[in-house]
Amino acid sequence: MSDTMLQSTLRELRTLLINPRLWAVFAVVVGLFMLTGPFGTYERLTLPTRLGYWLILHAATWMTALFFVALFDVALAPLMANRLGRMLLGAVIASVPIGLAITLINTAIRETPFDASRIGDNILIAAPIALAFCLLTWLSLSGGPALGKEIHGEDRMADDGSASGTHGTETPTDPRPAPRAALIDRLPVERRGAILRLEVQDHYVKVVTSQASELLLMRLGDAIAETAPGSGIRVHRSHWVADEAVDRIVRHGGSNPRLEVRTTDGATIPVSRSFTPDVRSRWGDRMSKPLP
């Protein structure tokens, strides 16, 4: 596994593991299994042992499933467009190590025999569990409208300054907030603001706003589509810049002239030759003198 793929997988895992809803579900599931004692654990194990058993078992199975789901999501992204399909395939493969982990834990705690037939049985048990974790992962990482519905009142007003009493005249006849970019709803509340630029980093898109930046696991094309009604253009295969974020266009002279976009957040963005005509047409009035 390459360092880039491993780094991308770990980033995706981090995105999932910092989601408090995941840990809430984990706590509820472990608590229910401890209290009800399924699979004979109520009769065979004391309460403290039962808690430790289900805590260890669920931690091992959840982490294994989530790792394989994230790994296949990243590894198959260039080959398979359907994200849920990539993650489901990872969940199916994860059932094998999960079945082995369940067998090992049962042998250590419940003193059950360790043999191939038990591993096979536990793999069959693990498959639907891994698929359930896959769906949980997909819902947690997809974000979008589901996350947007959790934002109320002022939080849904434009953190990017598009709908605030300090930025314009109130219109009591139309109480609906002004439309804003769907991409903003994917960001943590404290990092929302006017979208300045987008930058590809591995399988992620770095969203730079007027407040901060955030990495989102999505394609650049999808992220650009979600910047509407904001305006801007793609200047490179890995970069998109908003109109309001352009400070100036720097033109380098010499035998191989090229353009760079200097943005209001201090970044220098290269302009690909294929996008040069668009940049000149749109921001030609911000062109600086050519550099040697």
Sequence and secondary structure as in RCSB ss.txt:
>XXXX:A:sequence
MSDTMLQSTLRELRTLLINPRLWAVFAVVVGLFMLTGPFGTYERLTLPTRLGYWLILHAATWMTALFFVALFDVA
LAPLMANRLGRMLLGAVIASVPIGLAITLINTAIRETPFDASRIGDNILIAAPIALAFCLLTWLSLSGGPALGKE
IHGEDRMADDGSASGTHGTETPTDPRPAPRAALIDRLPVERRGAILRLEVQDHYVKVVTSQASELLLMRLGDAIA
ETAPGSGIRVHRSHWVADEAVDRIVRHGGSNPRLEVRTTDGATIPVSRSFTPDVRSRWGDRMSKPLP
>XXXX:A:secstr
  HHHHHHHHHHHHHHHT HHHHHHHHHHHHHHHHH TTTHHHHS HHHHHHHHHHHHHHHHHHHHHHHHHHHHH
TTTT   HHHHHHHHHHHHHHHHHHHHHHHIIIII     HHHHHHHHHHHHHHHHHHHHHHHHHHH THHHHTT
  HHHHS TTSSS GGGS   TT  S     GGGGGS GGG S EEEEEEETTEEEEEESS EEEESS HHHHHH
TTTTS EEEEETTEEEEGGGEEEEEEE SSS EEEEEETTS EEE  GGGHHHHHHHHGGGB   B 
